[in-house]
Amino acid sequence: MATPPALQTTFLHAAVYSSLFLQMAQQLFPQQTYLALSEDQRRVAQNETDNLLTRSKWRLESRVFQQAFGMAFPFPPDQRVPDGTVLGDMTIPEGQAQRKLPGQYM
């Protein structure tokens, strides 16, 4: 089994991450300089920076996945999907027409 390659960091990556981290710290704690932050506040800024980078990575990967594996809808937009298919109209079984869904009181 092949192991993934080691993370290759460069000076440019470190500089960009540091810049983003300092901007995040400034946004979270605008009245304090970075040197005046407590260890907990620095940890919060680092966690939020990592969360931001993770979310942006997921967003990018989901777009790449959609472009690579996405399929167009098989029917033209104006064509009605046949009843009884997975994409067709939802039918309510008999005897359940009067039943209310959870959260519907009226």
C-alpha positions in Angstrom: 0.0 0.0 0.0 1.4 3.4 -1.0 1.8 6.0 1.6 0.9 9.6 0.9 3.8 11.9 0.3 5.0 14.0 3.1 3.5 17.5 3.4 5.8 19.8 1.4 5.8 23.3 3.0 7.7 26.2 1.6 8.5 29.7 2.8 5.6 31.0 0.6 3.1 28.7 2.3 4.3 29.7 5.7 4.1 33.4 4.9 0.6 33.1 3.5 -0.6 31.1 6.5 1.0 33.6 8.9 -0.7 36.5 7.1 -4.0 34.8 7.3 -3.5 33.8 10.9 -2.7 37.4 11.9 -5.7 38.8 9.9 -7.9 36.3 11.7 -6.5 37.3 15.1 -7.1 40.9 14.3 -10.7 40.2 13.2 -11.5 38.2 16.3 -9.8 40.5 18.8 -9.7 44.0 17.2 -8.7 45.9 20.3 -5.6 43.9 21.1 -2.3 43.4 19.4 -1.1 39.9 18.7 1.6 40.1 21.4 -1.1 41.1 24.0 -3.2 38.0 23.3 -3.4 35.3 25.9 -2.5 31.7 25.0 -6.2 30.8 24.8 -7.0 33.7 22.5 -4.1 32.6 20.2 -5.4 29.1 20.2 -8.9 30.3 19.2 -7.4 32.4 16.4 -5.4 29.4 15.2 -8.4 27.0 15.3 -10.5 29.5 13.4 -7.8 29.9 10.8 -7.5 26.1 10.4 -11.4 25.8 10.2 -11.4 28.5 7.5 -8.8 26.7 5.4 -10.5 23.4 5.9 -13.9 24.8 4.8 -12.3 26.4 1.7 -10.6 23.1 0.8 -13.9 21.2 1.1 -15.6 23.8 -1.1 -12.9 23.5 -3.7 -12.9 19.7 -3.6 -16.7 19.6 -3.9 -16.6 21.8 -7.0 -13.9 19.6 -8.6 -15.9 16.4 -7.7 -19.0 17.9 -9.3 -17.2 18.9 -12.5 -15.5 15.5 -12.8 -18.3 13.2 -11.9 -21.5 15.3 -12.2 -24.0 14.2 -14.8 -26.5 16.4 -16.6 -30.2 15.9 -15.8 -31.5 13.4 -18.4 -34.7 15.3 -19.2 -35.0 18.7 -20.8 -36.2 21.3 -18.2 -39.6 21.7 -19.8 -40.3 17.9 -20.0 -42.5 16.4 -17.2 -41.0 13.5 -15.4 -43.3 10.5 -15.5 -45.3 9.6 -12.4 -44.2 6.6 -10.5 -40.5 7.1 -11.1 -38.1 8.2 -8.5 -38.1 11.8 -9.8 -41.8 11.9 -10.4 -44.6 13.4 -8.3 -44.8 12.4 -4.7 -47.9 10.4 -4.1 -49.6 10.1 -0.7 -50.7 6.6 0.3 -54.4 6.1 1.1 -55.2 6.6 4.8 -52.3 8.9 5.3 -53.9 11.9 3.6 -55.3 13.2 6.9 -52.1 12.6 8.9 -50.1 15.6 9.8 -46.3 15.8 9.6 -44.4 16.6 12.8 -44.4 20.3 13.6 -47.7 20.9 11.7 -50.3 21.9 14.2 -52.9 23.4 12.0 
